[in-house]
C-alpha cells in the first residue's frame, strides 16, 4: 500500500533470555512514506503506557506531517526522538516533529549531528535543490538539530524502556546508532539492513560486511528488526539477503576494475546484472533502480582505489 501504518504487539521471545514481563511488550507502529513523492522510508514509534518514543522523522514535509498526525492520534506525549544516521530521509522532517512535540529531546550520535549541521557530504544542498519547498533549508536544519548526544554503550531510559545504543562506524552512512530493547528483543537498525530497496554503501562496502557479521554474532536469529526501508521481521533472513547483495556488488566491481578503472559501460553492466538478480527492488531518493545501481558501483570502485569514469550519480 502507499501508506503502511501498523500497530504490532510483539510476542514474548526466547524464554531463556526474555524477562518475566516480556509478554507486556510495548506496541511498535510504523509509517512508510509514499513513493510517489520521493521514495518510501520508515518512521517508527514505540508506544508505552507513559508515552511515545519516535525513531527517524522522514525526508520531506508532507510525509513528516502525516507521520506526526498518526503519532498525535495516540493522545500520548512524545518522550524522545532518535535519529539513527545522517541521511536526509531520516531527518528531513525533524523541524516539523520538533514543532509538534517541543518538549521531546532529540538523540543522535555526535557525528550525525555534525553532518546535519555542516552538510559535509552535500546531501542537504542536493535535496533542497531537487525537492524545493517540501525539503528544509540548511538554516532550518541547523536550527533544529538533535540536542542530546548518544554514543556506543549508552542506555537511554524512556517510557519505562531501556534503549541500548550500539553505534556502527562508516558503511552505509558515516555512523549508525542502532537501538536495542533487550527486554523485548527488538532492534532498530536504521539502514544497515534493507528489504526491497537498493542498499547504497556510501561510505564503505567492506565495513558494512564486517558490521553484518557483528550484528549476526551479537543478536539472536529471531530478533525482530525494524528497518529504514521495508517491513519489520526476523533478523536472520533479512541479514542474509543484505549480505548476499553486498557480496554480489563487491565481486562485480572487483572483476570490473582489474585495470584500475571503472568506466560508464562497466558501471551500466554491473547495474544491469544486479537488476536482473534483484528484479523486485526499488530505487531510492527519487532515483530509478538502474540509476542507483550504476552510482553504487562507482562508490564501491572509488572505495577500492579505482578511477571512476562514469557520470552515474544520485540526484
C-alpha positions as CSV (number, residue, x, y, z in Angstrom):
1,X,0.0,0.0,0.0
2,X,1.0,3.6,-0.5
3,X,0.9,4.2,3.3
4,X,1.8,1.4,5.7
5,X,0.6,2.0,9.2
6,X,0.6,-0.9,11.6
7,X,0.2,-1.4,15.3
8,X,2.0,-4.6,16.1
9,X,2.2,-6.1,19.5
10,X,5.4,-8.0,19.9
11,X,5.1,-11.5,21.4
12,X,7.2,-12.9,24.2
13,X,10.6,-14.2,22.9
14,X,13.1,-16.8,23.9
15,X,12.3,-18.0,27.5
16,X,16.0,-18.1,28.4
17,X,16.6,-14.5,27.5
18,X,13.4,-12.7,27.9
19,X,12.3,-11.4,31.4
20,X,9.1,-12.4,33.0
21,X,7.3,-9.2,31.8
22,X,8.2,-9.7,28.2
23,X,4.6,-10.5,27.4
24,X,3.7,-6.9,28.1
25,X,5.9,-5.6,25.3
26,X,5.4,-2.1,24.0
27,X,3.5,-1.6,20.8
28,X,5.5,-0.6,17.8
29,X,3.9,1.4,15.0
30,X,5.4,2.2,11.6
31,X,4.6,4.8,8.9
32,X,6.1,4.3,5.4
33,X,6.2,7.3,3.1
34,X,4.5,7.2,-0.3
35,X,7.0,6.5,-3.1
36,X,5.0,8.9,-5.4
37,X,6.7,11.9,-3.8
38,X,10.3,10.7,-3.5
39,X,10.7,7.2,-2.1
40,X,9.4,5.2,0.8
41,X,11.2,5.5,4.1
42,X,10.1,4.5,7.6
43,X,9.3,6.4,10.8
44,X,8.8,4.0,13.8
45,X,7.3,4.9,17.1
46,X,7.1,2.8,20.3
47,X,4.0,3.3,22.4
48,X,4.1,2.6,26.1
49,X,1.8,3.4,29.0
50,X,3.8,6.6,29.6
51,X,4.2,7.9,26.1
52,X,5.7,7.5,22.7
53,X,9.4,7.3,21.5
54,X,10.0,8.1,17.8
55,X,12.7,6.8,15.6
56,X,13.5,8.8,12.5
57,X,11.5,11.6,11.0
58,X,11.1,11.2,7.2
59,X,12.7,13.2,4.4
60,X,10.1,15.7,3.1
61,X,7.5,17.8,4.8
62,X,4.3,16.2,3.5
63,X,5.3,12.8,4.7
64,X,6.6,14.1,8.0
65,X,3.3,15.8,8.6
66,X,1.4,12.6,8.0
67,X,3.7,10.7,10.4
68,X,3.2,13.4,13.0
69,X,-0.6,13.2,12.7
70,X,-0.5,9.4,13.2
71,X,1.6,9.8,16.3
72,X,-0.7,12.5,17.7
73,X,-3.6,10.1,17.4
74,X,-2.2,8.1,20.3
75,X,-3.0,11.0,22.5
76,X,0.2,10.4,24.4
77,X,3.3,12.7,24.9
78,X,6.4,12.1,22.8
79,X,9.1,11.3,25.3
80,X,12.1,11.3,22.9
81,X,13.1,11.2,19.2
82,X,16.1,9.3,17.8
83,X,17.8,10.0,14.5
84,X,19.7,6.8,13.5
85,X,22.0,8.4,11.0
86,X,22.8,11.4,8.9
87,X,20.9,10.7,5.7
88,X,18.2,13.2,4.7
89,X,15.4,10.6,4.6
90,X,15.8,10.2,8.3
91,X,16.0,13.8,9.5
92,X,14.4,16.0,6.8
93,X,11.2,16.2,8.7
94,X,12.8,16.8,12.1
95,X,11.8,20.5,12.3
96,X,8.1,19.5,12.0
97,X,8.5,16.9,14.7
98,X,10.2,19.4,17.0
99,X,7.4,21.9,16.4
100,X,4.7,19.4,17.1
101,X,6.5,17.9,20.1
102,X,8.6,20.7,21.6
103,X,9.3,19.0,24.9
104,X,10.8,15.9,23.3
105,X,14.6,15.6,23.5
106,X,16.2,14.5,20.2
107,X,19.0,12.0,20.4
108,X,21.7,11.3,17.8
109,X,25.4,10.4,17.6
110,X,27.8,13.4,17.6
111,X,28.9,12.5,14.0
112,X,25.2,12.6,12.8
113,X,24.6,16.0,14.4
114,X,27.8,17.4,12.9
115,X,27.0,16.1,9.5
116,X,23.5,17.6,9.6
117,X,24.9,21.0,10.7
118,X,27.9,21.1,8.3
119,X,26.4,19.2,5.3
120,X,29.8,17.7,4.8
121,X,28.6,15.3,2.2
122,X,26.4,17.9,0.4
123,X,23.2,15.9,1.0
124,X,21.2,18.9,2.3
125,X,22.1,21.1,-0.6
126,X,21.4,18.4,-3.1
127,X,18.0,17.6,-1.6
128,X,17.0,21.2,-1.3
129,X,17.8,21.8,-5.0
130,X,15.8,18.7,-6.0
131,X,12.8,19.0,-3.7
132,X,12.4,22.7,-3.3
133,X,9.8,23.8,-0.7
134,X,9.0,20.3,0.6
135,X,12.5,19.9,2.0
136,X,14.1,22.2,4.7
137,X,16.8,24.7,4.0
138,X,20.2,24.4,5.7
139,X,19.1,27.3,8.0
140,X,16.0,25.3,9.2
141,X,18.1,22.1,9.6
142,X,20.7,23.9,11.6
143,X,18.1,25.4,13.8
144,X,16.5,22.0,14.6
145,X,19.5,19.8,15.3
146,X,19.4,16.9,17.8
147,X,20.1,18.2,21.4
148,X,21.2,15.1,23.1
149,X,24.4,13.1,22.1
150,X,24.5,9.4,22.3
151,X,27.4,7.0,21.9
152,X,28.1,3.3,21.8
153,X,27.2,1.6,25.0
154,X,24.8,4.3,26.3
155,X,21.5,3.2,27.8
156,X,18.7,5.7,27.4
157,X,15.7,5.3,29.7
158,X,12.4,6.5,28.2
159,X,8.8,5.4,28.9
160,X,9.9,2.6,31.1
161,X,12.1,1.2,28.3
162,X,15.9,0.8,28.2
163,X,17.3,1.7,24.8
164,X,20.8,0.3,24.4
165,X,22.8,2.3,21.8
166,X,25.0,0.2,19.5
167,X,26.9,2.5,17.2
168,X,28.4,1.3,14.0
169,X,31.1,3.2,12.0
170,X,31.3,4.2,8.4
171,X,29.5,1.8,6.0
172,X,26.0,2.7,4.7
173,X,26.3,6.1,6.5
174,X,29.1,7.9,8.4
175,X,27.8,6.2,11.6
176,X,24.6,4.4,12.5
177,X,23.2,4.4,16.0
178,X,21.3,1.1,16.3
179,X,18.8,0.9,19.2
180,X,18.1,-2.3,21.1
181,X,15.3,-3.1,23.5
182,X,16.9,-6.1,25.3
183,X,13.9,-6.9,27.4
184,X,11.7,-7.4,24.3
185,X,14.4,-8.4,21.7
186,X,13.6,-5.5,19.4
187,X,16.3,-4.0,17.3
188,X,16.1,-0.7,15.2
189,X,18.9,-0.9,12.7
190,X,18.5,2.3,10.6
191,X,19.6,1.4,7.0
192,X,22.1,-1.3,7.9
193,X,19.5,-3.8,6.7
194,X,17.1,-3.1,3.9
195,X,14.3,-5.0,2.3
196,X,13.1,-4.2,-1.2
197,X,15.3,-1.2,-1.9
198,X,18.8,-0.8,-3.4
199,X,21.2,-0.6,-0.5
200,X,23.9,2.0,-1.1
201,X,27.3,1.7,0.7
202,X,28.0,5.4,0.6
203,X,31.0,5.1,2.9
204,X,32.4,1.5,2.9
205,X,31.0,-1.7,1.5
206,X,33.8,-3.7,3.2
207,X,33.0,-2.2,6.6
208,X,29.3,-2.9,6.1
209,X,30.0,-6.6,5.6
210,X,32.0,-6.7,8.8
211,X,29.2,-5.0,10.6
212,X,26.7,-7.6,9.4
213,X,29.0,-10.2,10.9
214,X,29.0,-8.3,14.2
215,X,25.2,-8.0,14.2
216,X,24.8,-11.7,13.4
217,X,27.1,-12.6,16.3
218,X,25.5,-10.2,18.8
219,X,21.8,-10.8,18.3
220,X,19.6,-13.9,18.1
221,X,18.5,-15.1,14.7
222,X,14.8,-14.4,15.5
223,X,15.4,-10.9,17.0
224,X,12.7,-8.7,15.5
225,X,14.3,-5.9,13.5
226,X,12.8,-2.6,12.4
227,X,14.5,-1.1,9.3
228,X,14.7,2.1,7.4
229,X,13.1,0.9,4.2
230,X,10.8,-2.1,4.2
231,X,8.8,-4.2,6.7
232,X,9.9,-5.5,10.0
233,X,10.7,-9.1,10.6
234,X,13.2,-11.6,12.0
235,X,16.9,-10.8,11.7
236,X,18.4,-13.8,10.1
237,X,16.8,-13.9,6.7
238,X,16.9,-10.1,6.2
239,X,20.6,-10.1,7.2
240,X,21.4,-12.9,4.8
241,X,19.8,-11.1,1.9
242,X,21.6,-7.9,2.7
243,X,24.9,-9.7,2.9
244,X,24.3,-11.6,-0.4
245,X,23.6,-8.3,-2.3
246,X,26.7,-6.6,-0.9
247,X,28.9,-9.6,-1.7
248,X,27.4,-9.7,-5.3
249,X,28.1,-6.0,-5.7
250,X,31.6,-6.2,-4.3
251,X,32.5,-9.2,-6.5
252,X,31.1,-7.5,-9.7
253,X,33.1,-4.3,-9.0
254,X,36.3,-6.1,-8.2
255,X,36.0,-8.0,-11.5
256,X,35.5,-4.8,-13.4
257,X,38.4,-2.8,-12.0
258,X,41.3,-5.1,-12.7
259,X,42.7,-2.3,-14.9
260,X,42.2,0.2,-12.1
261,X,39.3,1.9,-13.9
262,X,35.5,1.7,-13.8
263,X,34.0,3.3,-16.9
264,X,30.4,4.1,-17.7
265,X,29.8,0.9,-19.7
266,X,31.2,-1.3,-16.9
267,X,29.0,0.5,-14.3
268,X,26.0,0.0,-16.5
269,X,26.8,-3.7,-17.0
270,X,27.1,-4.2,-13.2
271,X,23.8,-2.3,-12.7
272,X,22.1,-4.3,-15.4
273,X,23.3,-7.7,-14.0
274,X,22.3,-6.7,-10.4
275,X,18.9,-5.5,-11.6
276,X,18.3,-9.0,-13.2
277,X,19.4,-10.7,-9.9
278,X,17.2,-8.4,-7.7
279,X,14.2,-7.6,-10.0
280,X,11.8,-6.5,-7.3
281,X,13.9,-3.9,-5.7
282,X,13.2,-0.2,-6.0
283,X,15.4,2.8,-6.4
284,X,15.9,5.4,-3.6
285,X,15.9,9.1,-3.3
286,X,13.7,9.6,-6.3
287,X,16.3,7.8,-8.5
288,X,15.4,4.8,-10.6
289,X,16.8,1.4,-9.6
290,X,19.2,1.3,-12.6
291,X,20.5,4.8,-11.7
292,X,21.1,3.8,-8.1
293,X,22.9,0.6,-9.0
294,X,25.1,2.4,-11.5
295,X,26.0,5.1,-9.0
296,X,26.6,2.5,-6.2
297,X,29.1,0.6,-8.5
298,X,31.1,3.8,-8.7
299,X,31.1,4.4,-5.0
300,X,32.5,0.9,-4.4
301,X,35.1,1.3,-7.1
302,X,36.3,4.5,-5.5
303,X,36.4,2.9,-2.1
304,X,38.7,0.2,-3.6
305,X,41.1,2.7,-5.2
306,X,39.9,2.7,-8.8
307,X,39.4,5.6,-11.1
308,X,35.7,6.1,-11.9
309,X,34.9,7.4,-15.4
310,X,31.2,7.2,-15.1
311,X,28.8,10.1,-14.7
312,X,26.2,7.9,-12.8
313,X,25.2,9.6,-9.6
314,X,22.5,10.1,-7.1
315,X,20.5,13.3,-7.8
